[in-house]
Amino acid sequence: MTIPSRRAQPATAPGEPAADAAIERWRAETPGCQDRIHLNNAGAALPPRSVLETMQRHLAREAEIGGYEAADEAAPRIAAVYAALGAVVGAPARNIAIVENATVAMSQALSAFDLRPGDVLVTSRADYPSSQLMYLSLAARAGLVVERADELPEGGIDPESVRRLVRNPRCRLVVLTWVPTNSGLVQRAADIGAVCAEAGIPFVVDACQSVGQMPVDVMQLRCDYLAGTARKFLRGPRGIGFLYVSDRALAQGASPLYVDMRGADWTAANEFRLADGARRFENWEFAYALVLGMGEAARYALDVGAPGFARAHALAADLRARLAALPGVRVFDRGAERCAIVTITVDGHEPEALKLRLRARGINTSVSDTASGLLDFEAKGIQAALRLSPHYYNTTGELAAAVAALEELTRA
């Protein structure tokens, strides 16, 4: 079985809504849709053509006139990236720092806290593995105590458990991955933000899987820091991300442990002055083609808006139901709210092998294993899961083709 090309695979299937013109446009503006079914948007989404062209133009300009000169020439467009990212998360441009990726954003945020032995960090069992490793590293080096809140019966962090834990006078911060990488779970980030605001505890949110597939409003979340990435549902390039820093944190003098010469001015032999705004969390050197590509992805996401969010989640719900109906398939997404990530296993078949066999047919998926969600997968009793993550430019016809391919591959 081979997947039909876009020319044979219509952008819409019978029964899809009349907003098909928008879907046609999104697909026409996405070169990767031509001959491939891309269901790995939680890993790296297909970029719109405008993102690709934005990066190519800047790289060509660097080759023509030099890297520093090209950056100087692009200064107004680079400045506009901050405003676009701010609009995506509901913040002013001055509260946005550009960093290499969401993990760097999280490490910069965590390094702003002067932690002492016995200080407590409250988090969830579903937090991103790189973040969990940071917590454990801080525990080993600084004597930090890591407390993981209880989960709700339906899955996800329990706000009341967080409320009890933050009463500890040694609690210094709460950190939460809003959407884990290994599941379609959406954690109750706004509820946790309300608990933190009530207790006066700083709140750090990893939104790398949230930005681009759901509305993000840092004021509603009441967070002090929020980390995002370009490559996932925002549909930008790999290797670039951003960090939101609240006015409250900035006013308190928050800065990363290792401030860079972009983040501060060296004013005397033993003195420095922090940069205004969140840029104190940046490093001086940037891949400016990626910065501009991320800005274009942010502008594209703003143009798509809420219909894109609703469509991505509706497609995932449709895909989840189609897969659950297949013999031997188990769906492992939990939570009262679920997003555009679907995780499954198929009895008798290794997820990695299924991923590669689907890829050979032009269908992109991914695999999450225990390294991505140790505590969650231990509770579920599995070692790995096949992850399928549609986005608004996918179609119900593509979902049907992917499910049919999976059924054929696993029928024996």
Order of alpha helices (4+ residues) and beta strands (2+ residues): alpha-beta-alpha-alpha-alpha-beta-alpha-beta-alpha-beta-alpha-beta-alpha-beta-alpha-beta-beta-alpha-beta-beta-alpha-alpha-beta-beta-alpha-beta-beta-alpha-beta-alpha
